């Protein structure tokens, strides 16, 4: 992707006054097409009322809040096949001890995903208006080349597998390093394995909803199979992901991933 092409694109968008024709939603992502088959991928999330402050309804150490807050958009970008470029955190509280601990959690989750200590992080805090509740907004921006973009590449006959268990506060105690939660670094391992196709973090609608979205994005449907996973249970801060894969990949996945692995469906042609 040459600077000439980017400069040309920039001038074109300035003349148009808008680049809306190049922007679209892909599931929970915003995909911004550039040139030469490259796109920016943007994912966002928010958390409110979770933390150690007087107005919070769900108690949570600020460090763990930071880790889980950035985890959602981070996994969404990674799962799409994009390379993360930058992360942002927006806090509705001052840069006090709580704020610093949230940011420490954000940084360490990014490092835990294998992105390194020098990965670019920015954001803002509320240092003017007094607040008594914790609020965190997060955003991750990535870059992807079209051949590497995973959404919509499931195949008919693929197994749909839930990796990790869906957990969400206040019903569950959600904590860092829970062996039943998929580790961020393991997502990259899953991507590298042969026979793995689409990958999608599970959100508040549950694995069943995400499974149908995954199949639909490829022009197919999903047929649930009997499993121990509650398909309607919220995955909270993406404590698990679903992935479409060959039967061979499903049989060997436990050799690489320690988190619980459950087959929950099969990709089928639309009748």
Wavefront OBJ file of the C-alpha trace (Angstrom):
o trace
v 0.000 0.000 0.000
v 1.984 2.970 -1.274
v 1.862 6.504 0.104
v 0.800 7.634 -3.382
v -2.357 5.535 -3.176
v -3.153 6.829 0.311
v -2.621 10.425 -0.815
v -4.883 9.790 -3.804
v -7.550 8.302 -1.529
v -7.274 11.248 0.842
v -7.830 13.764 -1.941
v -10.776 11.779 -3.304
v -12.482 11.700 0.092
v -11.898 15.422 0.560
v -13.615 16.128 -2.762
v -16.512 13.818 -1.918
v -16.899 15.333 1.527
v -17.570 11.829 2.857
v -16.186 8.326 2.706
v -19.439 6.581 3.600
v -19.352 4.359 0.525
v -16.186 2.813 1.919
v -17.541 2.167 5.418
v -19.724 -0.770 6.437
v -20.642 -2.830 9.464
v -19.498 -6.438 9.579
v -21.187 -8.018 12.583
v -19.890 -5.939 15.547
v -17.033 -4.427 13.558
v -16.763 -1.281 11.462
v -14.745 -1.959 8.298
v -13.250 1.026 6.468
v -11.928 0.119 3.020
v -8.693 1.820 1.973
v -6.887 0.767 -1.214
v -5.148 -2.299 -2.626
v -7.446 -4.599 -0.637
v -6.541 -3.173 2.776
v -9.076 -2.035 5.375
v -9.162 -0.531 8.830
v -11.205 -2.549 11.319
v -12.672 -0.827 14.391
v -14.221 -2.442 17.478
v -15.647 -0.704 20.557
v -17.158 -1.621 23.920
v -18.301 0.002 27.176
v -18.653 -0.921 30.853
v -20.729 1.006 33.386
v -21.419 0.506 37.080
v -18.716 -2.150 37.406
v -15.864 -1.301 39.759
v -14.901 -0.206 43.292
v -16.607 3.213 43.456
v -19.656 4.066 45.676
v -22.132 4.210 42.766
v -21.109 0.897 41.209
v -23.599 -1.965 41.323
v -21.167 -4.801 40.490
v -18.004 -4.808 42.643
v -14.812 -5.430 40.702
v -11.141 -4.604 41.290
v -10.159 -1.817 38.856
v -7.202 -3.782 37.517
v -9.443 -6.671 36.445
v -11.976 -4.213 35.044
v -9.269 -2.749 32.825
v -8.255 -6.148 31.533
v -11.781 -7.234 30.707
v -12.803 -3.831 29.310
v -10.150 -3.836 26.577
v -10.454 -7.587 26.023
v -13.778 -7.323 24.166
v -12.715 -5.043 21.282
v -9.237 -6.590 21.254
v -10.578 -10.108 20.691
v -13.062 -8.863 18.098
v -10.266 -7.286 16.050
v -7.932 -10.267 16.461
v -10.697 -12.750 15.597
v -11.385 -10.913 12.335
v -7.830 -11.609 11.175
v -6.748 -7.981 11.540
v -3.483 -6.794 13.082
v -4.188 -4.358 15.978
v -2.618 -0.928 15.477
v -3.814 1.089 18.479
v -6.071 0.887 21.543
v -8.011 3.603 23.354
v -9.628 3.786 26.784
v -12.083 6.471 27.880
v -12.715 6.732 31.636
v -15.595 8.612 33.278
v -13.452 9.157 36.367
v -10.240 11.027 37.209
v -6.711 9.728 36.894
v -6.633 8.711 40.561
v -5.656 5.356 42.049
v -8.710 3.670 40.481
v -8.005 5.165 37.074
v -4.359 4.144 37.201
v -5.279 0.564 38.086
v -7.766 0.379 35.211
v -5.069 1.554 32.811
v -2.607 -0.969 34.244
v -5.138 -3.685 33.495
v -5.628 -2.413 29.948
v -1.889 -2.455 29.296
v -1.364 -5.911 30.766
v -4.237 -7.476 28.795
v -2.730 -6.105 25.600
v 0.647 -7.536 26.582
v -0.998 -10.858 27.491
v -2.340 -11.020 23.943
v 1.234 -10.862 22.676
v 1.218 -7.269 21.414
v 4.171 -6.098 23.493
v 4.932 -3.297 25.937
v 5.314 -0.666 23.226
v 1.875 -1.159 21.676
v 0.197 2.254 21.211
v -2.446 3.096 23.855
v -4.195 6.421 24.345
v -7.401 7.690 25.929
v -8.967 10.268 28.231
v -10.278 10.726 31.766
v -12.904 12.896 33.461
v -10.968 15.231 35.752
v -13.432 18.127 35.907
v -16.875 16.775 36.834
v -17.208 14.799 40.101
v -18.566 11.267 39.559
v -19.236 8.337 41.898
v -19.659 5.532 39.330
v -17.081 3.770 37.179
v -17.503 3.997 33.421
v -15.077 2.750 30.784
v -15.223 2.976 26.995
v -12.705 1.070 24.890
v -11.738 0.995 21.221
v -9.238 -1.040 19.190
v -8.261 -0.248 15.592
v -6.659 -2.832 13.337
v -5.487 -3.244 9.753
v -6.401 -6.217 7.572
v -5.727 -7.369 4.014
v -8.867 -8.798 2.400
v -7.522 -12.365 1.945
v -6.926 -12.507 5.728
v -10.372 -11.191 6.724
v -12.160 -14.091 8.436
v -15.845 -13.128 8.838
v -18.011 -15.069 6.390
v -15.572 -17.882 5.527
v -17.372 -20.790 7.229
v -17.871 -23.896 5.067
v -20.897 -26.218 4.866
v -20.359 -29.146 7.218
v -18.064 -27.184 9.540
v -18.303 -27.894 13.243
v -19.163 -24.825 15.311
v -17.200 -25.052 18.544
v -17.375 -22.988 21.734
v -13.907 -22.489 23.241
v -14.034 -21.387 26.880
v -17.219 -21.043 28.907
v -19.693 -18.134 28.807
v -19.511 -16.188 32.060
v -20.952 -12.813 33.004
v -21.330 -10.732 36.163
v -23.262 -10.519 38.416
v -24.368 -14.147 37.953
v -20.766 -15.370 37.696
v -17.534 -14.298 39.310
v -15.464 -13.230 36.321
v -11.758 -13.128 37.113
v -8.477 -12.953 35.267
v -6.626 -16.256 34.801
v -9.769 -18.375 35.204
v -8.846 -21.611 33.349
v -12.416 -21.844 32.024
v -12.018 -18.500 30.208
v -10.187 -18.357 26.892
v -6.849 -16.565 27.277
v -6.297 -13.744 24.779
v -3.039 -15.280 23.562
v -4.820 -18.539 22.755
v -6.895 -16.791 20.094
v -3.753 -16.377 18.000
v -2.965 -20.059 18.490
v -6.441 -21.012 17.275
v -6.046 -18.816 14.192
v -2.786 -20.507 13.243
v -4.178 -24.046 13.232
v -5.134 -25.746 9.956
v -8.833 -26.254 9.369
v -9.963 -23.277 11.475
v -12.223 -20.919 9.532
v -14.347 -18.144 11.097
v -13.871 -17.027 14.727
v -16.295 -14.883 16.714
v -16.178 -13.752 20.376
v -19.380 -14.453 22.318
v -21.174 -11.368 23.618
v -24.245 -10.653 25.703
v -26.648 -12.430 23.303
v -25.005 -15.797 23.902
v -23.288 -18.440 21.793
v -26.499 -19.450 19.990
v -27.010 -15.957 18.584
v -23.356 -15.645 17.566
v -23.474 -19.090 15.947
v -26.357 -18.069 13.707
v -24.624 -14.770 12.877
v -21.474 -16.657 11.931
v -23.300 -19.047 9.616
v -25.474 -16.294 8.111
v -22.454 -14.151 7.229
v -21.255 -17.023 5.002
v -24.681 -17.536 3.416
v -25.554 -20.625 5.463
v -27.470 -21.551 8.591
v -26.460 -23.161 11.890
v -27.944 -26.365 13.267
v -27.436 -26.666 17.066
v -26.284 -29.964 18.553
v -26.684 -31.226 22.102
v -24.019 -29.822 24.424
v -23.492 -28.672 28.004
v -23.288 -25.020 26.892
v -26.260 -22.746 27.602
v -26.565 -21.111 24.173
v -28.462 -18.124 25.598
v -26.045 -17.352 28.425
v -24.108 -14.102 28.102
v -20.420 -14.385 27.355
v -19.863 -11.132 29.284
v -16.409 -9.755 28.446
v -15.865 -12.338 25.681
v -14.968 -15.127 28.111
v -15.337 -17.550 25.208
v -15.326 -17.573 21.411
v -17.005 -19.741 18.826
v -15.153 -21.013 15.785
v -16.140 -22.878 12.643
v -13.735 -25.647 11.684
v -13.299 -29.010 10.054
v -14.059 -32.167 12.002
v -10.327 -32.973 11.972
v -9.473 -29.616 13.529
v -12.099 -30.155 16.234
v -10.650 -33.549 17.146
v -7.145 -32.134 17.677
v -7.967 -28.711 19.164
v -7.591 -29.946 22.749
v -3.895 -30.580 22.031
v -3.336 -26.823 21.784
v -5.970 -25.202 24.019
v -6.487 -25.863 27.726
v -9.863 -24.072 28.009
v -13.075 -26.158 27.790
v -14.019 -27.087 24.207
v -17.590 -27.945 23.249
v -19.172 -28.632 19.872
v -22.409 -26.632 19.752
v -23.506 -26.755 16.119
v -22.919 -27.557 12.457
v -22.907 -25.204 9.463
v -25.629 -26.252 7.016
v -26.761 -24.994 3.585
v -29.980 -22.974 3.648
v -32.899 -25.191 2.617
l 1 2 3 4 5 6 7 8 9 10 11 12 13 14 15 16 17 18 19 20 21 22 23 24 25 26 27 28 29 30 31 32 33 34 35 36 37 38 39 40 41 42 43 44 45 46 47 48 49 50 51 52 53 54 55 56 57 58 59 60 61 62 63 64 65 66 67 68 69 70 71 72 73 74 75 76 77 78 79 80 81 82 83 84 85 86 87 88 89 90 91 92 93 94 95 96 97 98 99 100 101 102 103 104 105 106 107 108 109 110 111 112 113 114 115 116 117 118 119 120 121 122 123 124 125 126 127 128 129 130 131 132 133 134 135 136 137 138 139 140 141 142 143 144 145 146 147 148 149 150 151 152 153 154 155 156 157 158 159 160 161 162 163 164 165 166 167 168 169 170 171 172 173 174 175 176 177 178 179 180 181 182 183 184 185 186 187 188 189 190 191 192 193 194 195 196 197 198 199 200 201 202 203 204 205 206 207 208 209 210 211 212 213 214 215 216 217 218 219 220 221 222 223 224 225 226 227 228 229 230 231 232 233 234 235 236 237 238 239 240 241 242 243 244 245 246 247 248 249 250 251 252 253 254 255 256 257 258 259 260 261 262 263 264 265 266 267 268 269 270 271
